[in-house]
């Protein structure tokens, strides 16, 4: 998804107890630069989300964007008060379907 200005969409979702997808946060970002994604993982998500629930998070899946992956993993490692014992992994859907969903010019 995007908007008229072609800004990237940040989406943070979780899974309910009956395995349904639930989106908590959706926001258009100014860019996908490293500092934006680092700010998102370091400052925004811990403030917006319920701290006890966030600390109980076990697994965080991210897409194949390298900047997002680095921001996520570095903040999980260096901010244990926010993310508890969560581990990061790449989303299998993005790994399998990437070639089919990315428009090639």
C-alpha positions, -999 to 999 in steps of 0.1 A, spaced: 0 0 0 10 36 -5 -4 70 -8 -4 97 -35 31 108 -24 44 72 -26 54 71 11 61 37 26 35 22 49 46 8 83 23 -18 96 26 -35 130 3 -66 134 -2 -93 158 -21 -126 160 -51 -132 182 -56 -164 202 -78 -178 173 -50 -171 148 -65 -140 131 -44 -111 121 -49 -79 140 -32 -46 130 -22 -24 159 -4 4 141 -5 17 105 14 48 95 29 64 64 66 70 69 86 100 55 111 75 40 126 41 45 160 55 56 178 38 85 171 66 110 133 65 104 131 27 109 154 29 139 133 56 154 101 35 148 115 5 166 134 24 194 109 52 202 75 48 186 64 11 191 74 10 228 54 42 235 23 33 214 20 -3 226 11 -17 260 44 -23 278 35 -55 296 21 -70 264 51 -59 244 75 -75 269 55 -108 265 61 -108 228 79 -139 217 86 -135 180 87 -105 157 85 -111 120 97 -85 95 98 -82 57 130 -85 37 138 -48 39 174 -46 51 170 -13 70 139 -26 88 156 -59 97 187 -41 111 166 -16 130 144 -44 145 172 -67 155 195 -40 170 166 -26 191 155 -60 203 191 -67 214 197 -33 230 163 -25 244 154 -56 265 132 -35 288 109 -29 258 109 -62 239 117 -87 266 129 -120 253 115 -115 218 134 -129 188 133 -116 153 128 -135 121 120 -130 84 84 -134 74 81 -166 53 54 -150 31 77 -122 21 106 -147 15 84 -169 -8 63 -143 -26 87 -115 -29 94 -120 -66 57 -122 -73 47 -90 -54 75 -66 -62 70 -47 -95 100 -49 -116 108 -20 -140 
